Structures are given as structure tokens and as C-alpha cells.
């Protein structure tokens, strides 16, 4: 009877544990609280500022020749939703449109084009999300991705240098954010900024080698198929070669697709793997691919959940930032004297912020001191926008770290509190010296002998 009751108790406990294991995804909602941590926000802001400064300096050094000018309203926005859908469905035309956009007199430079094009599309996607126009939102996100393709295709040397430098900064800051998030989520610790940076610099080789290996292997597999296509251009014999090698080509196409899916779906797990396990790039790739292909539905579920919660969190943070700006603006407007004949002083140095355009255009300074004030205000607004962007970056890495912990628990049955720690940390402080103990023992032995 006792053994039967014990078995029933253990079975019930096991069922409760399985229910909790399936509901453990609720801990993913901790990503918002973790993302706004001061240390992680500082790291994310450093990342945003660094990649912006790199692009700004490169645009100054490599100033493109202006072939022609286009009207600003045509460059910034599309005339209709039909044009948006057309460009989204025709990537080649979208790339040409972005190249025309680059020659606008305000947006000279590859990075400047990427920045303004991406900001315009992202704002349009946010508006479409509020209107529940999901197709238009996805079209704008797709056009943001095409901007990266445009940069690599039309400006390969510039893009190669920029993305390498930006990738190195991302590896350091992203690895540090994931490490601090892993320690807080797994062990409840509050690591500082320096500890995260030290870990990222120590594991820098693994952090940068993993994405490079993924891109390199995928590119090599795709190149094999492309080479077959190039040989197919040979008159008369090329088509025969394509037909005879089609079986091998299909195998390489399958491998390319598998690596592409694994790279896209498992990219968010690479940095968390190194942060949790302290391993290298090979282990990060192996684990990310294993989790994606072993439990694809759980991976999709956790990813969709994190994306949905991240969208709501971003809208909340953006609304909070807009609330601070508009409240400050309205209070200043009550104090600054208005001018009936012309725009007031406040409007000339600070454009009224909007929810979708936090940095609104001002009415134009009328004197040198107003120009100085307008510049300082513009720099301050850039900092506010940078903080919003830093939150997005911090949330992404924190959510990815939690996602990895949940997938590791689901696939490998490893407790989420198990986090790699260096041996010098595990060993703790050195043991006290025991040089005096033998002498004390000898005195005791002498006394006993006497």
C-alpha cells in the first residue's frame, strides 16, 4: 500500500512537472525587464552609436558622385500602396529604386541611404501594423531586407568593409549582452558591464567565426550550383551538361536550402550558445542547427511568441518616449511666447514630435543662436531615437538568450540555471594557509607523550 501511494505521488508529481515544463515559455516575458537593464542598454546604445559612426565616417570618406537629383517626396515615400506592392514583388525594380534614392541631394552615401530608406520603411510598417494591414507591413519589412541586398550588389567593396566592421562591434556588444542576460536569467545574478565585455572579448573568436562559417558554407554550396549554370552557357554542350549533372545539382540545392534555413532560423541562438556554454563557433553552429531541426515546431512557437511580445514592447517603449517628448514640448510651448505673424521660436528650433516621426522638421532658425539651439536639440533627439533603437537591440539579444535556454531544456533536458563559469570563478577565493597547523599538532603530540 505504501509503495502504491508512493508511485501515485511520483506519477502525479511527474505530470505536474510536465505541465510546468510546457508552460515554462512564460518566462520568456522576462525579456522586457531584462532588456531595460542599465548595463545592457549601455551596451546596446554603444552598438547603435558605433555602427552609425562607422557608416557616417565611411560616407564622408567615400562621397558618391551625384548623377541626378530626385524630388524628396518621391524618394522618401511611395505614391500608392500599389507601387509598394509592385516593388515588393519585383526585387530588381526595388534595387533600382533604392539606387535612385541614393542620389537624392540629402541622402548621399551608402550608409545614409540604408539609414533613411530603412527608417522610412520601418515607420511605414509601424503605421500599417496599427491599421492591421499585415500585407503592407510585411512588404515594408521585405523592402528593408532588399536594401541590404542593394548595398551588396551595387556597392560590394563599401558594403564588405562596412559590414565587417559593424559585425565585429556587434559580436562584442551582442556577446556581452547575451552573457549578462544568461547569468541573470539562469542564475539570478546581476553582472556588470565590465564582466560582460570581458567575456565577449575572451570569446571573440567564436562569436565572429560562427556567422562567418555559416555564410561561407552556404555561399560555397550555392556557388557549386551557380558554376553549373555558368557552364550551361557553353553553346550546344552546356545544356547537355546541365541535364547530366541535374541530380548532383539538386543535392547541392538541397544542402544550400538546409543551411539557409538553419542559418536564418538558428542565427539568434549562436551568441546565446557561446554565452551559456562558453564554447566555440563550431559548437554554436551544431547546437543551433540541432535545436532548429530537432524541435522545429517548438522553435517556431518560441520565436513567434518572442516576436509578438517584442512588437508590443517596442510599441510601449516608443509610446513612452513620445509621451516624454510631447509633454515636454507642450509645456515649453506654454512658456515660450508665440508670434502671430510667423512660427514661434520653439517651432523654429524644434519641430513638434509625432508618434511615427519622433524627430519632426522645424520651421527654420532665423538667427545664429537659434541655429545653435536647433543643432543641440536635434542631437538630443538623435539620442532619444538611439535609446529606442538600443532597446530593440537589447530586447533581441535578451529574448534570444531566453529562447536558447528554453530550447536547451526542451531538447537536452538541461536545467536553465546551468551556465558556464570560468574555473577561476568556480574555485572561489584561495584556501587559507595551514602552515601553522602541523606545529600545533606537534605541540599536542608532545603534550600527549609527556
Buried (B, 14 or more C-beta within 10 A) or exposed (E): EEEEEEEEEEEEEEEEEEEEEEEBBEEBBBBBEBBBBEBBBBBBBBBBBBBBEBBBEBBEEBEBEEEEEBEEEEBBEBEEEEEBBBBBEEBEEBBBBBBEBBBBEEBBBBBBBBBBBBBBBBBBBBBBBEEEBEEBBEBBBBBBEBBEBBBEBBBEEBBEBBBEBBBBBBBBBBBBBBBBBBBBBBBEBEBEBEBBBBBBEBBBEBBBBBBEBBEEBBEEBBEBBEEBEEEBEEEEEBEEEBEEBEEEBEEBBEBBEBBBBBBEBBBBBBBBBBBBBBBBBEBBBEBBBBBBBEBEEBBEEBBEBBEEBBEEBBBEBBEEBBEEBBEEBEEEBEEBEEEEEEEBBBBBBBBBBEBBBBBBEBBBBEEEEBBEBBEEBBEEBBEBBBBBBBBBBBBBBBBBBBBBBBBBBBBEEEEBEBBBEEEEEEEEEEEEEEEEEEEEEEEEEEEEEE
